[in-house]
Amino acid sequence: MSDFKKRNVSVTGAIHFSGLSRKKPSGHAAGATGVKVALEHTFREMGVAKSFAGLNQMNQKDGFDCPGCAWPDPDEPSKLGEYCENGAKALAEEATNLTLDARFFREHSVEEISLWSDFKIGKSGRLTEPMVLRPESIHYEPITWDDAFQLIAKELKNMDYPNEGLFYTSGRSSNEAAFLYGLFARALGTNNMPDCSNMCHESSGVALSETLGIGKGSVKLEDFYEAEVVMILGQNPGTNHPRMLSALQKCKENGGKIVSINPLEEIGLVHFKNPQQIKGVTLGTALSDIYLQVKINQDVALLKLILKKLAALDVENNTVFDYAFIEKYTEGLPKMLKDLDNYSENDLLNRCGVPEKKVDEVVALLSKKNKIIICWAMGLTQHKNGVDNIKECVNLLLLKGSLGKAGAGTCPVRGHSNVQGDRTVGIMHFVSKELNESIKNVFGFTPPSEEGLDTVHGLKAMHEGKIKVFMALGGNFVSAVSDTHYTAKGMQNCNLSVQVSTKLNRSHLITGKTALILPTLGRSEKDHTIGKDRYLTVENSMGKVHRTKGVLQPTSGNLKSEPEIIAGIADAYFNDEHPVAWKKMGTDYELIREKLAATIKGFHSLSEKSKGSGYYLPNNVRELDFSKLPNGKAQFSVNRLAEHDIPEDGFLMMTVRSHDQFNTTIYGLNDRYRGIHNERRVVFMNASDMKKQGFQEHQVVDLISNYDGKERRAYQFLVIPYNIPKGNLATYFPETNVLVPHNHFADKSYTPISKSIVVRVEKNNTYKN
């Protein structure tokens, strides 16, 4: 390797304000405004003809799966379009007509680009050819695909141990690509396969596996139409998965009730105008029947209060709980009920911050219903007690017998479009003896039996110089994970970093000593080879597998699909000296699917069953089969209350998304649902807290966290008065990831505590307008 010239790159970009404009927040989600904004984005990025060609085939049976969220498609998608505003933005981002080539990288060094905002970096255009950043350079330069594969193979062979490689996966990858990627890592001899699930729904997987025997939700889309009650906790569907609002609307039309529990009152849970219906656009639907503004991470306190009140009602009439279901399918109820006696209702009320009248409304509703769905997202999972949060939800469903029946069950709402599928096909750092044995039988090699590194432990290993090669199959690792400066140092310790990407992001600037960008086809683009168009498969948030097939012409003739890229690297490394036919599988997706079906249960006849609307994978909860759990029973659990050591002048802060972003991808600088325009460096604060702290509206402040004696600071945020519980703050992700300590995470799941960070707020006296 050439002498390394340390690069003077910015980890967060130059800090400045964009020019805040405050407007009245939107009074509804979606509607005509949503259609207008969606078309404006696509027309601007793609042009009119290309926009309609893409939008008309997105989430259709013969088209491609949205590159955004994992919400399922109805069996008969709307002829008016089965996509939402943010899905259209995701398409525009991926299929933009703007391109990046060698000239761009000659004109702009990584040092210069790193000073740009994440928004500006993302808007630079589509990557069109493989690029390399050599140790002595601050400019990327072109490299051929073969040379890139050989460079990776060389660095992998230079590792002293297989565990010096770290193979990260984003949720965008297809089942075929993820299966091949996991197979390659195991063939190298490592289970170091962190993925984006580690940072979001790992708490769900742990909690559901321990209580119900499967790390996935149990409901189908149709269950929403039959549900009597849908409870939504720690989730903002209006921004993060807007098509969910249509399902909630149908629930309401069929007589169901919606209970929303969230520290912020999100407009998407209050009022929805369905752009697929004329009546929906003009009148809209009031969604939440009861809205509980719980304090940040006091969901267990609120749920215990609800359970305690339900138990008192059941003592009176013995009809609230489903004892037939409890007796047949569960164990642990007496211990769980006894634990409730340890808490007073007043203490639980004070902790959760919800008016008792509102709690009693929920209790009265739940006492009479048993077709109940509970949905949640990061607002429950990204806390130290994230696993307990989900287990308390399960307790409620078990008490009501709300599993294994139409209109009832668990619904962790996944983020990226195939993040669940990646895990299903083998992307995981822990060891499955069953999977290892299957791989040995199908492919003829023995996979490693040593547990690998998840995201937070992978970060630690990178920081300690124990990782030599880092590879990411999609995503923006540097910006997405916690403790940004710590992460950056870890990445820069690597000899080689490899990013398989469609667009430029900060992870292409904060790199290993040598860095590669390998540009791949987007979800919407045709994957054409040997005279035919190929398709891939994905799994949605409810466990249904179906096809995705791009329809747009590729942005560049020098792009490769993810399976081709993985196969190319593996072929260069093994050089035909391995039992797996890597090169052939990169070309023949049918061969990948054949091997996938032979290796992992549930994928038999995948090519045939994935046609049309696809098929559901096996789910033991739907069948009320708990045979893998102790005594063959679903498990009640005893869960602790959240505890936070907050100083007198401190706050509990959570990160949220704006309506103009998806994960770390920033589509624009507006958040019209919250009335924020042309700015992201804001902190939402209760007006009484502002007065107590002596802050004026739009006061410039710094945010400071202090964990284990280490101070972390996020500079220059504008204070915005907002309807949020006292003592709580909200800021946009990923701008405040710098405050999230790398070594504080959920018990058991190791999910970062991004939704409950203890911070102080200080006036910034150095900022000058």
Secondary structure, DSSP 8 states (H G I E B T S, - for coil): ----------SS--------EE----SSEEHHHHHHHHHHHHHHHH-HHHHHHHHTTBTSTTSB--SSB-----SS--TT-S--HHHHHHHHHHS-S-EE-HHHHHHS-HHHHTTS-HHHHHTT-EE-S-EEE-TT-SS-EE--HHHHHHHHHHHHHT-SSGGGEEEEE-TTS-HHHHHHHHHHHHHHT-----BGGGGTTHHHHHHHHHHHS-SS----HHHHHH-SEEEEES--HHHH-TTHHHHHHHHHHTT-EEEEE-SS--GGGTEEE-TT-HHHHHT-EE--SEEE---TT-HHHHHHHHHHHHHHHHHHHS-SS-HHHHHHHEE-HHHHHHHHTTS-HHHHHHHH---HHHHHHHHHHHHT---EEEEE-HHHHSSTTHHHHHHHHHHHHHHHT-SSSTT-EEEE--SBTTHHHHHHTT--SS--HHHHHHHHHHHSS----S----HHHHHHHHHTT--SEEEEESS-HHHHSS-HHHHHHHHHHSSEEEEEESB--GGGTS--SEEEEEEB--TTB--EETTEE--EEEE-TTSEEEEE---B--S-TT-B-HHHHHHHHHHHHHTT-SSS-HHHHHH-HHHHHHHHHHHSTT-TTHHHHTSTT-EE---TTTTT--TTSGGG-EE------------TTEEEEEEE--TTEETTEE--S-BTTTTEES---EEEE-HHHHHHHT--TT-EEEEEEEETTEEEEEEEEEEEE-S--TTEEEEETTTTGGGS-TT-B-TTT--B-TT-EEEEEEE-SS---
